[in-house]
């Protein structure tokens, strides 16, 4: 049966409409191609997400000079890495937090860094802050690599805490042996700061064990609280009451300098001994002539001719207009080790890379972690002569 003229017309229109839609689809696809290519090119040109690296240290309060020095070492290592192209083409973003030498604030700072997605935390600077920082970092699975924390309470533990220096016993044992065998001391009196108890009590105990095992005697162990405006002359008189031939100040640079001044003012002829915590340029600045002849333990030699150290020192002095101290060197080495491990880690974790890919290049000594994240590093006895640290 022949279809009507109207039906035939409608059929032709439907076929045309279908053909038009096909043409339209092809046209749209063709016109969209440059846009898709453009978006791909734009994505290719967009820089990759930065690698976020955190720092925690005491940037306020009495020992802010130490935290600032560590932050500077951290910053220098990151800036140099970024100038060299970053980590596998990704720039490093620095996130810096102040722990205020307060455990609660330290934990909050670590939690904030973990929440920000840092790959690791460089710090803290003092042993008293290590436990709260590590607790928060562990909850987030974030490694903590300290430049200066030495408490032996964290030695030999399979956790997320690593450090680039010897633990406290490496320093206290060296000091005890040196002063018994070479300086000839037999009776010492010690004063220690309870605000950094995790470090100072550990140091006192280690020194006592080594010194008495050699035949020496510790005639006094006097605690003090650095935050309470201690009476340094009165504490020195208490130390001298036991007639020691050596005085040991287990404290920061500020208090150690005041103890040395009080001892000199009292006419003391005893050998004066400080610890690595005090071994900073700040100690010499505050103590002046009173600290000439004071012995201190530390993990680097300021007169080193090592090319890496000379290069680091020149860059640091140009950048910060100051001489790098032990906190600066420790933070520089800790940061450098983390960045080198990140570049080599592949599909493994950062902790695995830190433990397995070393030794890492350091400013004076290579950084090598054992299976617990503890480092073995040469330590030195230094003495201040004419305002300079001189290795014995």
C-alpha positions as CSV (number, residue, x, y, z in Angstrom):
1,X,0.0,0.0,0.0
2,X,1.5,3.3,-1.1
3,X,2.3,5.6,1.8
4,X,0.7,9.0,1.9
5,X,2.7,12.1,0.8
6,X,2.7,13.5,4.3
7,X,4.0,10.3,5.9
8,X,6.7,10.2,3.2
9,X,7.7,13.7,4.0
10,X,7.9,13.0,7.7
11,X,10.1,10.0,7.1
12,X,12.5,12.1,5.1
13,X,12.6,14.7,7.8
14,X,13.4,12.1,10.5
15,X,16.2,10.6,8.4
16,X,17.6,14.1,7.9
17,X,17.4,14.8,11.6
18,X,19.2,11.6,12.4
19,X,21.9,12.5,9.9
20,X,22.2,16.0,11.4
21,X,22.7,14.6,14.9
22,X,25.5,12.3,13.7
23,X,27.2,15.2,12.0
24,X,26.7,17.3,15.1
25,X,28.3,14.7,17.3
26,X,31.3,14.4,15.0
27,X,31.6,18.2,14.9
28,X,31.5,18.5,18.6
29,X,34.1,15.8,19.1
30,X,36.3,17.5,16.5
31,X,36.0,20.9,18.1
32,X,36.6,19.5,21.6
33,X,39.8,17.9,20.7
34,X,42.0,21.0,21.0
35,X,40.4,21.7,24.4
36,X,41.2,18.2,25.6
37,X,44.8,18.4,24.3
38,X,45.1,21.9,25.9
39,X,44.0,20.5,29.3
40,X,46.5,17.7,29.0
41,X,49.2,20.1,28.2
42,X,48.2,22.3,31.1
43,X,48.3,19.4,33.5
44,X,51.7,18.5,32.2
45,X,52.9,22.1,32.9
46,X,51.5,22.2,36.4
47,X,54.3,21.7,38.9
48,X,54.0,18.5,41.1
49,X,52.9,18.7,44.7
50,X,55.8,19.7,47.0
51,X,57.3,17.4,49.5
52,X,56.4,18.7,52.9
53,X,59.0,18.5,55.6
54,X,58.4,19.6,59.2
55,X,60.7,21.1,61.9
56,X,60.0,21.4,65.6
57,X,62.3,23.2,68.0
58,X,62.2,25.7,70.9
59,X,62.0,29.0,69.1
60,X,60.9,31.0,72.2
61,X,62.0,31.1,75.8
62,X,65.4,30.8,77.5
63,X,67.0,28.4,75.0
64,X,65.5,29.9,71.8
65,X,69.0,30.5,70.5
66,X,69.4,26.7,70.2
67,X,66.1,26.1,68.4
68,X,66.8,29.0,66.0
69,X,70.3,27.6,65.2
70,X,68.7,24.2,64.4
71,X,66.0,25.8,62.3
72,X,68.7,27.6,60.3
73,X,70.5,24.4,59.6
74,X,67.3,22.8,58.5
75,X,66.4,25.7,56.3
76,X,69.9,25.8,54.7
77,X,69.7,22.1,53.8
78,X,66.2,22.5,52.2
79,X,67.1,25.6,50.3
80,X,70.2,24.0,48.8
81,X,68.2,20.9,47.9
82,X,65.5,23.0,46.2
83,X,68.2,25.0,44.3
84,X,69.5,21.6,43.0
85,X,66.1,20.6,41.7
86,X,64.3,19.2,44.8
87,X,63.5,15.6,45.3
88,X,63.0,13.8,42.0
89,X,61.7,17.1,40.5
90,X,59.5,18.0,43.5
91,X,60.3,21.1,45.6
92,X,60.5,20.8,49.4
93,X,58.1,22.9,51.4
94,X,59.2,23.8,55.0
95,X,56.7,23.8,57.8
96,X,58.2,25.1,61.1
97,X,56.7,24.8,64.6
98,X,57.8,26.2,68.0
99,X,57.6,23.8,70.9
100,X,58.2,26.5,73.4
101,X,60.0,23.9,75.6
102,X,56.6,22.9,76.7
103,X,55.5,19.2,76.4
104,X,51.8,20.0,75.6
105,X,52.8,22.6,73.0
106,X,55.3,20.2,71.5
107,X,52.7,17.5,71.1
108,X,50.2,20.0,69.5
109,X,53.0,21.1,67.1
110,X,53.7,17.6,66.1
111,X,50.0,16.8,65.6
112,X,49.7,19.9,63.4
113,X,52.6,18.8,61.2
114,X,51.3,15.2,60.9
115,X,47.9,16.7,59.9
116,X,49.6,18.8,57.2
117,X,51.1,15.7,55.6
118,X,54.8,16.1,56.3
119,X,56.9,13.1,55.3
120,X,59.1,13.5,58.4
121,X,59.8,15.8,61.4
122,X,63.3,17.2,62.0
123,X,63.5,17.8,65.7
124,X,63.0,18.2,68.5
125,X,66.1,19.9,69.9
126,X,66.0,18.9,73.6
127,X,65.5,15.5,75.1
128,X,62.6,16.8,77.3
129,X,60.5,17.4,74.1
130,X,61.3,14.0,72.5
131,X,58.6,11.9,74.2
132,X,55.5,14.2,73.4
133,X,56.7,14.8,69.8
134,X,57.3,11.1,69.2
135,X,53.9,10.1,70.6
136,X,52.1,12.4,68.2
137,X,54.3,11.5,65.3
138,X,53.9,7.7,65.9
139,X,50.1,8.1,65.9
140,X,50.4,9.5,62.4
141,X,53.1,7.1,61.2
142,X,55.6,10.0,60.7
143,X,59.3,9.5,61.3
144,X,61.1,11.8,63.7
145,X,64.8,12.5,63.0
146,X,66.4,14.6,65.8
147,X,69.6,16.6,65.3
148,X,70.5,16.8,69.0
149,X,68.3,14.6,71.3
150,X,70.6,12.2,73.1
151,X,68.6,10.7,76.0
152,X,69.5,7.0,76.2
153,X,65.8,6.2,77.2
154,X,65.2,6.1,73.4
155,X,68.3,4.0,72.6
156,X,67.8,0.5,71.0
157,X,64.1,0.9,70.3
158,X,62.4,-0.2,67.1
159,X,60.2,2.9,66.7
160,X,59.9,6.0,64.5
161,X,62.6,7.9,66.4
162,X,66.0,8.4,64.7
163,X,68.9,10.7,65.5
164,X,72.2,11.7,63.9
165,X,74.3,11.8,67.1
166,X,75.5,9.5,69.8
167,X,73.2,9.0,72.8
168,X,74.1,10.7,76.2
169,X,76.3,7.8,77.4
170,X,78.7,8.4,74.5
171,X,79.3,11.9,75.9
172,X,79.3,11.2,79.6
173,X,81.6,8.2,79.3
174,X,84.1,10.1,77.2
175,X,84.0,13.0,79.7
176,X,84.5,10.7,82.7
177,X,87.4,8.8,81.1
178,X,89.1,12.0,79.9
179,X,89.0,13.8,83.2
180,X,90.0,10.8,85.3
181,X,92.9,9.7,83.0
182,X,94.1,12.9,81.4
183,X,93.0,15.8,83.6
184,X,93.7,13.8,86.8
185,X,90.4,14.5,88.5
186,X,89.4,12.3,91.4
187,X,86.6,14.2,93.1
188,X,83.8,16.1,91.2
189,X,80.6,17.9,92.2
190,X,77.8,18.1,89.7
191,X,74.8,20.5,89.2
192,X,72.0,19.6,86.8
193,X,68.9,21.3,85.3
194,X,65.7,19.4,86.1
195,X,63.8,21.2,83.3
196,X,65.5,18.9,80.8
197,X,65.5,15.9,83.2
198,X,65.4,13.3,80.4
199,X,68.8,14.5,79.3
200,X,70.5,15.8,82.5
201,X,69.7,13.0,84.9
202,X,70.8,10.5,82.2
203,X,74.1,12.4,81.8
204,X,74.7,12.6,85.5
205,X,74.0,8.9,85.9
206,X,76.3,7.9,83.0
207,X,79.2,10.1,84.2
208,X,78.8,8.8,87.8
209,X,78.9,5.1,86.7
210,X,82.0,5.6,84.5
211,X,83.9,7.9,86.9
212,X,83.4,5.8,90.0
213,X,84.2,2.6,88.1
214,X,87.6,4.2,87.4
215,X,88.1,5.0,91.0
216,X,86.8,8.5,91.2
217,X,84.2,10.0,93.5
218,X,81.1,12.2,92.9
219,X,80.9,14.2,96.1
220,X,77.7,16.2,95.2
221,X,74.8,16.0,92.7
222,X,72.8,19.2,93.0
223,X,69.5,19.7,91.1
224,X,68.2,23.1,90.1
225,X,65.2,24.5,88.1
226,X,66.4,26.8,85.3
227,X,63.0,28.5,85.0
228,X,63.0,29.7,88.6
229,X,65.8,32.3,88.3
230,X,68.4,30.1,90.1
231,X,70.9,31.5,92.5
232,X,74.0,30.5,90.7
233,X,76.5,31.7,93.4
234,X,74.6,29.8,96.1
235,X,74.6,26.6,94.0
236,X,78.3,26.9,93.4
237,X,79.0,27.3,97.1
238,X,77.0,24.1,97.6
239,X,79.2,22.4,95.1
240,X,82.4,23.7,96.6
241,X,81.5,22.5,100.1
242,X,82.5,18.9,99.3
243,X,86.0,20.1,98.3
244,X,86.0,18.7,94.8
245,X,88.8,19.1,92.3
246,X,86.3,19.5,89.4
247,X,82.9,21.1,88.9
248,X,80.5,19.7,86.3
249,X,77.6,21.9,85.0
250,X,75.0,19.8,83.3
251,X,72.9,22.6,81.9
252,X,72.3,24.9,78.9
253,X,74.8,27.5,77.8
254,X,73.0,30.3,79.7
255,X,73.2,28.6,83.1
256,X,76.7,27.0,82.5
257,X,78.1,30.5,81.7
258,X,76.6,31.9,85.0
259,X,78.0,28.9,87.0
260,X,81.4,29.5,85.5
261,X,81.3,33.2,86.4
262,X,80.1,32.4,89.9
263,X,83.0,29.9,90.3
264,X,85.6,32.3,89.2
265,X,84.1,35.0,91.4
266,X,84.4,32.6,94.3
267,X,88.1,32.2,93.6
268,X,87.6,28.6,92.5
269,X,90.7,26.9,91.0
270,X,88.8,23.7,90.2
271,X,88.6,22.3,86.7
272,X,85.3,23.4,85.1
273,X,83.4,21.1,82.9
274,X,80.4,21.7,80.7
275,X,78.3,19.4,78.5
276,X,77.4,19.3,74.9
277,X,74.1,21.1,75.6
278,X,76.2,24.2,76.5
279,X,78.8,23.9,73.7
280,X,77.6,26.8,71.7
281,X,78.9,30.2,70.8
282,X,76.3,31.6,73.1
283,X,78.3,30.1,76.0
284,X,81.4,31.9,75.1
285,X,79.5,35.2,74.4
286,X,77.8,35.1,77.9
287,X,80.8,33.7,79.8
288,X,83.5,35.9,78.5
289,X,86.9,35.4,80.2
290,X,85.3,33.2,82.9
291,X,84.8,30.3,80.5
292,X,88.4,30.2,79.2
293,X,89.7,26.8,80.1
294,X,86.3,25.2,80.4
295,X,86.0,21.7,79.0
296,X,83.0,20.6,77.0
297,X,82.0,17.5,75.0
298,X,80.6,17.9,71.5
299,X,80.1,16.0,68.2
300,X,81.9,18.3,65.7
301,X,85.1,20.2,65.2
302,X,84.7,23.9,64.3
303,X,88.3,23.9,62.9
304,X,87.6,20.9,60.6
305,X,89.2,21.2,57.1
306,X,86.7,18.8,55.6
307,X,85.5,20.2,52.3
308,X,81.9,19.5,53.0
309,X,82.0,21.3,56.3
310,X,83.9,24.3,54.9
311,X,81.3,24.6,52.1
312,X,78.4,24.3,54.6
313,X,80.0,26.8,57.0
314,X,80.5,29.4,54.2
315,X,77.0,29.0,53.0
316,X,75.6,29.2,56.6
317,X,77.6,32.3,57.4
318,X,76.5,34.0,54.1
319,X,72.9,33.1,54.7
320,X,72.5,33.8,58.4
321,X,75.5,36.1,59.3
322,X,76.4,33.7,62.1
323,X,78.7,30.7,62.7
324,X,77.1,27.3,62.7
325,X,77.0,25.6,66.1
326,X,76.3,22.0,67.0
327,X,72.5,22.4,66.6
328,X,72.9,23.9,63.2
329,X,75.3,21.1,62.0
330,X,73.0,18.4,63.6
331,X,69.9,19.8,61.9
332,X,71.7,20.2,58.6
333,X,72.9,16.6,58.7
334,X,69.5,15.3,59.8
335,X,67.7,17.1,57.0
336,X,70.2,16.1,54.4
337,X,69.9,12.4,55.5
338,X,66.1,12.6,55.1
339,X,66.3,14.2,51.7
340,X,68.9,11.7,50.5
341,X,66.7,8.8,51.7
342,X,63.6,10.3,50.1
343,X,65.4,10.4,46.7
344,X,66.4,6.7,47.0
345,X,63.4,5.1,48.8
346,X,61.5,3.8,45.8
347,X,58.4,1.9,46.9
348,X,59.5,1.4,50.5
349,X,58.9,3.6,53.5
350,X,61.1,6.5,54.5
351,X,62.1,4.7,57.7
352,X,63.3,1.7,55.6
353,X,65.3,4.0,53.3
354,X,66.9,5.8,56.3
355,X,67.9,2.4,57.9
356,X,69.0,0.7,54.7
357,X,70.3,3.2,52.2
358,X,73.0,4.8,54.3
359,X,75.5,6.0,55.0
360,X,74.4,9.5,54.0
361,X,76.7,12.3,53.3
362,X,77.1,14.7,56.3
363,X,78.9,18.0,56.8
364,X,81.8,16.5,58.7
365,X,81.0,12.8,59.3
366,X,78.7,10.4,57.3
367,X,75.4,9.6,58.9
368,X,74.8,5.9,59.4
369,X,71.7,4.6,61.4
370,X,71.7,1.2,63.0
371,X,68.6,-1.0,62.9
372,X,67.0,1.0,65.7
373,X,67.7,4.4,64.1
374,X,70.5,5.3,66.5
375,X,73.7,6.8,65.0
376,X,77.3,6.2,65.8
377,X,79.3,9.4,65.6
378,X,82.7,10.5,66.8
379,X,82.5,12.9,69.8
380,X,85.2,15.2,71.0
381,X,86.6,16.8,74.1
382,X,87.1,20.5,73.5
383,X,88.5,23.2,75.7
384,X,87.9,27.0,75.3
385,X,91.1,28.9,74.6
386,X,91.1,32.6,73.8
387,X,87.3,32.4,73.1
388,X,87.6,29.5,70.7
389,X,86.6,25.8,71.0
390,X,89.7,23.7,70.5
391,X,89.7,19.9,70.2
392,X,91.9,18.2,72.8
